[in-house]
Amino acid sequence: MKLRVLTLHYGDAPYLAASREINERYCRRHGLELVVAGPLDDERHPLWSKVPRALEALRDCDALLYIDGDAVFVDHTRGPEFLLERLPPGRALLIGEDFTPGIANTGVWLVLNTLEGRAILDDWSRTPDSDPSLAFRWPVDEAGFNERILHRHGRAVELVPRSELDLVKGDFIRHHMAEPLRAKTIRLERERRSLARRYR
């Protein structure tokens, strides 16, 4: 199975260099392609660009793992099959809970290149067309997913409880969301140095 990793970088946040180096190191170790995409100029919050960029990146691979620019692989010994194995037959998208049960965190997710997988992304990308407030209403793409996509495509989405798979503060992928810029930068730089020593 051909798996690609996609991340979205925009702006000049100082932590982006560290997160890119960490994720490039992981992808090299496991023979994966890392695509670092930029935002689209489409009159939406830049975070929305992750969804159409994912549709583009999914075209010639079997599955796509998306991670936000402030999310990094912290256990480089585990390969991506760790997540693929969590996706039951008949499901097209794997995503973890946020801090509230039943609510998805869209900073990290895995989607298959199937009719249902592409339909989820296409529908998700179009949610601001039916509710223009979603173009900038925080948490933008996450609000669109939780308000519009989960109930429409629920049978194809595997929403994993944090008690079973933590893709926010877990031990495989860590998403430094909701942290002040300086704290996030310091943490990611520390992780970069630590991982560089551990996985030479």
Number of C-alpha atoms within 10 A of each C-alpha: 7 11 23 23 22 23 25 23 21 15 9 8 14 15 19 20 16 22 24 20 16 24 23 20 20 23 19 11 14 14 12 17 14 20 16 15 17 16 18 16 9 10 9 19 18 20 22 24 21 26 20 17 22 25 19 10 20 23 12 11 13 14 23 22 23 25 24 20 26 24 25 28 24 20 15 19 12 13 16 18 11 10 16 17 9 14 22 13 8 11 19 24 29 22 25 26 21 19 13 10 13 15 20 24 24 23 25 22 20 23 27 21 20 15 9 18 21 19 15 24 20 15 17 22 22 14 20 20 10 9 11 12 14 21 22 16 15 12 15 18 28 21 19 25 24 16 14 17 19 20 11 13 19 13 12 19 23 20 21 21 19 19 10 9 19 20 27 23 15 15 12 20 19 21 23 21 16 8 12 9 14 11 12 19 21 14 15 23 20 13 18 22 12 13 19 13 9 9 12 7
